[in-house]
């Protein structure tokens, strides 16, 4: 790798600049190979670092190897997630063993306080009978290793909660750039542009890349995080808690997430979202009471609900924009 030019390395491995920065090395000609650059460094300069030319090249190799290994560790392949039932609030067993495949949407429905959020938490924590419900979660039909459950490097689950507030005093663009950099993605500028563009398609009110994070509304914040999760997050499982309250285009949000071939579970009270799912889990008294596969008849009802939703959306936008609703005839 030291035989590649610095320009070539920067285009493929942008984190190579960290090696130069940490070692106080200034690159004036990036058309040199790394080996040429290092061997051109004055001996006295290297002596102050306690190194020789070959020693610095060895450090470079070790740095690049470790960074590539970190990048590979983030590529988690999850083909399926299985929920093995525990007990409800009364201690009754859940008669459930459900396997969810990549690209599926599973909706969780039930009254407020029935245990929808508790189910999402069990999935997020990869429960192994060690939560109040006693549920177990399998990944690819196996118990996930502890490194996947508790290590930051193996973040299987991205969760979008009902309330999201940013405290970082930076712009939207800088926030997405930081995330892209931490994920060591290639072509960072393109992915940053895509995330912000998708977020604006989801949000009711658009925002600029230069907009401060702290000035985003709740709906704009949720739109940004949905787009970021779909396009930039390496987490293969996405949990969403009541996206209908976010003030965003929820149908586009669901399509965006599913198009990225992620496993999506969403707790919702919205019939439109509930019928968009492949299946829905009905939660009562803290337990999974039923697993219902969305039928062809229900899909026909969904088409009617979508039409009604379009009318409601038009009314909502008219009122938001200060327009007057005319008499119906």
Secondary structure, 3 states (H helix, E strand, C coil): CCCCEHHHHHHHCCCHHHHHHHCCCCCCCCCCEHHHHHHCCCHHHHHHHCCCHHHHHHHHHHHHHHHHHHHHHCCCCCCEEEEECCECCCCCECCCEEEEECCCEEEEECCCCCCHHHHHHHHHCCCECCCCCCCEEEECCEECCHHHHHCCCCCCEEEECCCCCCCCCCEHHHHHHHHHHHCCCCCHHHHHHHHHHHHHHHECCCCCCCCEHHHCCHHHHHHHHHHHHHHCCCCCEEEEECHHHCCECHHHHHHHHHHCCCEEEEECCCHHHHHHCCEEEEEECCEEEEEEECCHHHHHHHHHHHHHHHHHHHHHHHHHCCCCCCCCC
